[in-house]
């Protein structure tokens, strides 16, 4: 058990022996963070990418099993081309640096989403990180890239229907665990805690199936300012709740 002082000088109590197994974060607020400082939105994304590195490393250090982050949604392609290009440039920079440090950091990396619209270079970098990760144990960081929860469910339904047509699956014996095997997150336990910074109170098409029984934590803090102390608050709030999963 550890105690931390928050910015409001209230003690935050975190039990590091009973962490959630899987935390998912919607990394929101980069653009507003930049606007408040009179900076271009691309500066906000750069600050957000750096904070992702900080939080992901800390999650590994405290012994978290899984961290899933919403990096780029299927809807984000609607943003200005300059902003999309900047985000992809930051992704390339991060992956190149991660590949160079993976043997030291030993963080497993996986990607949820349809990577086909990415450039061949980015797809190759994603595959390289996946391959390098295969022999690591410990914290796994899942990056949702060109990901949408509805798109994921449609892809899973189509794949399952195809398997039924070809005799590899029986529609009369479909259960939740079998369907989960068709999702991008197959093999990964559902998130226990979903965190959304920035003051927005919605999922925005993030892990719709997987979040059925997740606990939610919302904060007005913008993602680039989401510190370790803010993470402690979210974990402490989670640890103070009773999870009944539909029971009494």
C-alpha positions as CSV (number, residue, x, y, z in Angstrom):
1,X,0.0,0.0,0.0
2,X,1.4,3.4,-0.9
3,X,0.1,7.0,-0.3
4,X,0.6,9.9,-2.7
5,X,-0.2,13.6,-2.4
6,X,-2.4,14.9,-5.2
7,X,-2.2,18.5,-6.5
8,X,-5.2,19.2,-4.2
9,X,-3.1,18.0,-1.3
10,X,-5.3,15.0,-0.7
11,X,-3.7,11.7,0.0
12,X,-4.3,9.1,-2.7
13,X,-4.0,5.5,-1.5
14,X,-2.9,2.9,-4.1
15,X,-2.5,-0.8,-3.3
16,X,0.2,-2.0,-5.8
17,X,-0.3,-5.6,-4.8
18,X,-3.8,-5.5,-6.2
19,X,-3.6,-3.5,-9.4
20,X,-6.1,-3.9,-12.2
21,X,-4.7,-6.4,-14.7
22,X,-5.6,-4.4,-17.8
23,X,-6.0,-0.6,-18.1
24,X,-7.2,1.0,-21.3
25,X,-6.8,4.7,-21.9
26,X,-8.4,7.1,-24.5
27,X,-5.6,9.5,-25.0
28,X,-7.7,12.6,-25.6
29,X,-7.1,16.3,-25.4
30,X,-3.9,16.9,-27.3
31,X,-5.4,19.5,-29.6
32,X,-7.0,21.5,-26.8
33,X,-3.7,21.3,-24.8
34,X,-2.0,23.0,-27.7
35,X,-4.7,25.6,-28.3
36,X,-4.5,26.7,-24.7
37,X,-0.9,27.4,-25.2
38,X,-1.2,29.1,-28.6
39,X,0.5,26.2,-30.3
40,X,-0.4,24.2,-33.4
41,X,-2.4,21.0,-32.8
42,X,0.7,19.1,-34.0
43,X,2.6,20.3,-30.9
44,X,-0.2,18.8,-28.8
45,X,0.2,15.5,-30.5
46,X,4.0,15.6,-29.9
47,X,3.4,16.3,-26.2
48,X,0.8,13.5,-26.1
49,X,3.2,11.0,-27.7
50,X,5.9,11.8,-25.2
51,X,3.4,11.4,-22.3
52,X,2.4,8.0,-23.7
53,X,6.0,6.9,-23.5
54,X,6.1,8.1,-19.8
55,X,2.9,6.4,-18.8
56,X,3.6,3.2,-20.6
57,X,7.0,2.9,-19.0
58,X,5.5,3.6,-15.6
59,X,2.8,0.9,-16.1
60,X,5.5,-1.6,-16.9
61,X,7.5,-0.5,-13.8
62,X,4.6,-1.0,-11.4
63,X,3.8,-4.4,-12.8
64,X,0.7,-3.9,-14.9
65,X,0.0,-6.8,-17.2
66,X,-1.7,-5.0,-20.1
67,X,-2.1,-1.4,-21.2
68,X,-4.2,-0.5,-24.2
69,X,-4.2,3.0,-25.7
70,X,-6.4,4.6,-28.3
71,X,-3.9,6.2,-30.7
72,X,-5.7,6.7,-33.9
73,X,-9.4,5.9,-34.7
74,X,-11.0,4.9,-38.0
75,X,-12.7,8.3,-37.8
76,X,-9.4,10.3,-37.4
77,X,-8.7,10.1,-41.1
78,X,-11.3,12.9,-41.4
79,X,-8.9,15.4,-39.8
80,X,-6.8,17.8,-41.9
81,X,-4.1,16.0,-43.9
82,X,-1.3,18.0,-42.2
83,X,-2.5,16.8,-38.8
84,X,-2.8,13.1,-39.9
85,X,0.6,13.3,-41.5
86,X,2.1,14.7,-38.2
87,X,0.5,11.9,-36.2
88,X,1.9,9.3,-38.6
89,X,5.3,10.9,-38.4
90,X,5.2,10.7,-34.6
91,X,4.2,7.1,-34.8
92,X,7.2,6.3,-37.1
93,X,9.5,8.2,-34.7
94,X,8.1,6.3,-31.7
95,X,8.4,2.9,-33.3
96,X,12.0,3.5,-34.5
97,X,13.0,4.5,-31.0
98,X,11.0,1.7,-29.4
99,X,12.7,-0.9,-31.7
100,X,16.1,0.5,-30.6
101,X,15.2,0.2,-26.9
102,X,13.1,-2.9,-26.8
103,X,15.9,-5.2,-25.7
104,X,16.5,-2.9,-22.8
105,X,12.9,-2.1,-21.9
106,X,11.4,-5.5,-22.7
107,X,7.9,-4.2,-23.3
108,X,5.7,-6.3,-25.5
109,X,3.8,-4.4,-28.2
110,X,0.8,-5.3,-30.2
111,X,-1.5,-3.4,-32.6
112,X,-5.3,-3.5,-32.7
113,X,-6.9,-2.2,-35.9
114,X,-6.6,-2.4,-39.7
115,X,-3.1,-1.5,-40.6
116,X,-3.6,-1.8,-44.3
117,X,-4.1,1.9,-45.0
118,X,-0.8,2.8,-43.4
119,X,2.3,3.3,-45.5
120,X,4.4,0.2,-46.2
121,X,7.2,1.6,-44.0
122,X,4.8,2.0,-41.0
123,X,3.3,-1.5,-41.5
124,X,6.8,-3.0,-41.6
125,X,7.8,-1.2,-38.4
126,X,4.6,-2.5,-36.7
127,X,5.5,-6.0,-37.8
128,X,9.1,-5.7,-36.6
129,X,7.9,-4.6,-33.1
130,X,5.5,-7.5,-33.0
131,X,8.2,-10.0,-34.0
132,X,10.7,-8.6,-31.5
133,X,8.1,-8.7,-28.8
134,X,7.3,-12.4,-29.1
135,X,10.0,-13.6,-26.8
136,X,9.3,-11.0,-24.1
137,X,7.2,-11.6,-21.0
138,X,5.6,-9.0,-18.7
139,X,3.7,-5.8,-19.6
140,X,2.0,-5.8,-23.0
141,X,1.2,-2.5,-24.6
142,X,-1.6,-2.6,-27.2
143,X,-1.8,0.4,-29.6
144,X,-5.1,0.9,-31.2
145,X,-4.3,2.2,-34.7
146,X,-6.9,2.8,-37.4
147,X,-9.2,1.2,-34.9
148,X,-12.9,1.4,-34.3
149,X,-15.0,-0.7,-32.0
150,X,-17.9,-1.1,-34.6
151,X,-15.4,-1.8,-37.4
152,X,-13.9,-4.5,-35.2
153,X,-17.2,-6.1,-34.5
154,X,-18.2,-6.1,-38.2
155,X,-14.9,-7.7,-39.2
156,X,-15.4,-10.4,-36.5
157,X,-18.9,-11.1,-37.7
158,X,-17.8,-11.4,-41.3
159,X,-14.9,-13.7,-40.4
160,X,-17.2,-15.9,-38.3
161,X,-19.8,-16.0,-41.0
162,X,-17.2,-17.1,-43.5
163,X,-16.0,-19.8,-41.2
164,X,-19.6,-21.0,-40.9
165,X,-20.0,-21.1,-44.7
166,X,-16.8,-23.1,-45.0
167,X,-17.6,-25.5,-42.3
168,X,-15.0,-24.4,-39.7
169,X,-17.6,-23.0,-37.3
170,X,-21.2,-24.0,-36.2
171,X,-23.6,-21.0,-35.7
172,X,-25.5,-23.1,-33.1
173,X,-22.5,-23.2,-30.8
174,X,-21.4,-19.6,-30.7
175,X,-20.5,-18.2,-27.3
176,X,-18.8,-15.1,-26.1
177,X,-15.4,-16.7,-25.7
178,X,-15.6,-18.1,-29.3
179,X,-16.6,-14.7,-30.7
180,X,-13.9,-12.9,-28.8
181,X,-11.4,-15.0,-30.7
182,X,-12.3,-13.1,-33.9
183,X,-11.5,-9.7,-32.4
184,X,-8.2,-7.8,-32.7
185,X,-7.8,-8.4,-28.9
186,X,-8.0,-12.2,-29.0
187,X,-6.0,-13.7,-26.2
188,X,-6.0,-10.4,-24.2
189,X,-8.2,-10.2,-21.1
190,X,-10.9,-7.5,-21.2
191,X,-9.9,-4.1,-19.6
192,X,-10.7,-3.8,-15.9
193,X,-10.4,0.0,-16.0
194,X,-11.0,2.5,-18.9
195,X,-9.6,6.0,-18.4
196,X,-10.6,9.0,-20.4
197,X,-8.8,12.3,-19.8
198,X,-10.0,15.7,-21.3
199,X,-13.4,16.0,-19.8
200,X,-15.3,14.0,-22.4
201,X,-17.8,11.4,-21.1
202,X,-18.1,8.9,-23.9
203,X,-16.3,5.8,-25.3
204,X,-15.9,7.2,-28.8
205,X,-16.1,3.7,-30.4
206,X,-13.3,2.3,-28.2
207,X,-13.3,-1.4,-27.2
208,X,-17.1,-1.6,-27.3
209,X,-17.2,-5.4,-26.8
210,X,-14.3,-5.6,-24.3
211,X,-15.5,-2.8,-22.1
212,X,-18.9,-4.4,-21.2
213,X,-17.9,-4.7,-17.5
214,X,-15.0,-2.3,-17.2
215,X,-14.9,0.4,-14.6
216,X,-14.7,3.9,-16.0
217,X,-12.7,6.9,-14.8
218,X,-13.1,10.3,-16.3
219,X,-11.0,13.4,-15.6
220,X,-10.8,17.0,-17.0
221,X,-7.0,16.7,-17.2
222,X,-5.9,16.8,-20.8
223,X,-3.8,13.9,-22.0
224,X,-0.4,15.6,-22.2
225,X,-0.9,16.6,-18.5
226,X,-2.0,13.2,-17.4
227,X,0.7,12.4,-14.9
228,X,1.6,9.4,-12.8
229,X,-0.2,11.1,-10.0
230,X,-3.4,11.2,-12.2
231,X,-2.9,7.5,-12.9
232,X,-2.7,6.9,-9.1
233,X,-6.1,8.6,-8.7
234,X,-7.7,6.5,-11.4
235,X,-6.3,3.3,-9.9
236,X,-7.3,4.3,-6.3
237,X,-10.9,5.0,-7.6
238,X,-11.0,1.6,-9.2
239,X,-9.8,-0.1,-6.1
240,X,-12.5,1.6,-4.1
241,X,-15.3,0.1,-6.2
242,X,-17.2,-3.1,-5.8
243,X,-17.3,-5.1,-9.1
244,X,-20.4,-7.3,-9.1
245,X,-20.6,-8.2,-12.9
246,X,-24.3,-8.2,-12.8
247,X,-24.7,-10.0,-9.5
248,X,-25.7,-8.8,-6.1
